[in-house]
Amino acid sequence: MFIRSERLFLRPGWPEDWQDLLGGIADEGVVRNLARAPWPYTADDARWFASQPQDPRLPHFFVTLPTSLAPAELIGCVGLAEVEGEVELGYWFARKHWGKGYATEAARAVLRLAKVLGHREIVAGHFIDNPASGAVLRKAGFVPTGRLRQRFSLSRGEEIQSVEHRIALGEPSDCDDDGSDAMRAA
């Protein structure tokens, strides 16, 4: 599967992407915000992740900036996974791409696909010391549940408090707005 949003191209990862993946994620400031990535993040970790098959109901994507140059720059990753019986949205972006709205745009694109795939509810969370990720989730249409829970962080080697969010895809939400209406009105 491939997704094209206003500024991004989301595509499956391929085994030969491991070096680009490593170049974006091998930053402790990025990895410490993830639950399932180890630190230090090694070439073997990148090779393993880049070679993972796609689950058609729970796809994950490498996020790139489309350019006329090949290959396009890999700037992050976004996708769905099953965690504790629920479908969860997860993502990361290379530090130099923080604060540009890419995470929100990619999350909205995956949420639209999740709705098409028949998912009716998606969960997501962020570690309490990463409020910027909470802002991304809210902009994408997630609502904080008011629930805090302990979640193990592989990179930190301990349980960290996580702020839980949820979105119902059967209802109109911000994930349905990709900004194109505003673009047409301008």
N, C-alpha and C positions, 0 to 999 in steps of 0.2 A: 504494500500500500504506500501511496505517496500523498502528501497533502501540500497544497500551495496556499499560503495566506497572503495578506497584503505585502509583507516584507520578507517572509521566510519560506523556505522549502524544507519540509519534513520528509525524511526518507528512511528506509530500513538501513541498519548498519551492515557492513560487509566485513569479513575477516581482514581485508587489506586496509581497513580504516583504523586499525589499532593505534598507529603512531599519532594520527590526528586526535583520536580520543585521548590518548595519554597526554598530549600537549595541552589540552583544554582542562582536563580534570586533575592533573597532578599538581594540585595547589591545596595545601592544607586548609586554607580558608574556604575553599569550595567543598572539599570532602567532609569536613567536620560538620557540615549541615545536612549530611545524608545519613540515613539509618543503616544502609546495607553495603556501603563502600568501605574498604579498609584503608588505613593510613599506616605507612606510606602506600600510595597507589602505584603499583609496579607495571612493567611491560607485560608480565604474565596476566595480571588482572585485566589490562586493556585487551589483550589478545582473547581472553576468555569471554569478556562482555561482547566484543565486536563479532564473535562467532556464534552468539546465541541465536537460535531459530526464533522466528516470529510466531506468536500465538495469534491466530486470526481474531480471537475475541478479546485479547489483551495485548494489542500491539505497542511496540516502543519505537521511537524514532530518533535518528540523529537530526539535529536542527542545523541547517546551513543558511548562509546568506547567498541568495542567487546572484551570480555575476556572469559576465561573459568569459571570465577566466576559468579554466578547469584545473584542478578540482575546486569546487566551492568550499569556502572556509567552514569547518565544523565549529559551531559556537556553543553547542550544548546538546542535551538529550531530554526527551519528555516521553512519558508513556504511562500505560496502565499495567497494574499487577494485582494479583489476588493476595490479600493480606488478611489473615484471620477471618476468612470467609466473606470479605467485602472487597469490592473493586476500588483500588486506590490509585490516584494520580500522583505521579512523582516526576521530578525534573531537577536538572542542574544546568547552570550556564557558566562559561568561563568568566573569570573575574572582570576582564576588560569589556565584557558585554553587559555587565550589571547596570541597572538604572536606565535602560533604553526601551523598556516595555516589551522586550522579546519574550520573556518568560510568560507574561500575561497573554500575549498574542498566540504563543505556542500552546498554552494550556487551553485557551478557548477553542483552538482548532481541534485539539484532541477530544475535548468535551463534545463538540459537534459530531465528531466521528463516533464517539461512545454512544451517543443518542441513536445514531443510525444503526449501530451494532446491537441495539436493544437494551443497553444498560439504562436503568431508571434512576440509580443513585450512585454517586461517587463520593468517596471519602478522601481526605488529604489532611496532612498535619505538618506542623513545623516546630522545630525545637524552640523553646521559650526564649532563647538568646538569639533568635534569628527573626525578628519582627518584620524584616523586609519581605520574607517569604509569606508571612501572613497577609501583607498588603497585596502581594501578587494574587493570592488565593481569593481575597475579597473582590479584587478588580475582575477576576474571572467568573465571579458569581457565587463563590462558596460563602457559606454562612458559618461563623464559629458556633460550635455546639454548646459551649460553656464547659466542656469536659477537658480536663487536663489528665494526661496519663503518662506513666513512665514508659519510655520506649528505648530499647537498647540501641546504642550507636556503635557500630563496629569500629569506626575510625577512632572514637574516643575511648572505647573499651569499657563503657559504663552506661548505665541507664540515665537518660536525660528527660526532663519534663517536656512533653509535647502538647501543643495546643491543637485540638481536633476541629476539623471543618467538614462540612457536608454540603452537597448540592443535589437537588432533585431534578433530574433531566426531563421529566414529564411536564415541568412547568416552565413558563417563559423565564429566562434569566439573562444575565449579562453575557453568558457564553454564546447566546444567539446573536449578539451584536459584535460584528467584526470591524465596526467603524465605517463600513462601506456606505451606509445611509448618510453619515456626516460628510463623507467624501462627495457623494452625489449632490448633496445640498449646497456644497461650497461652490 
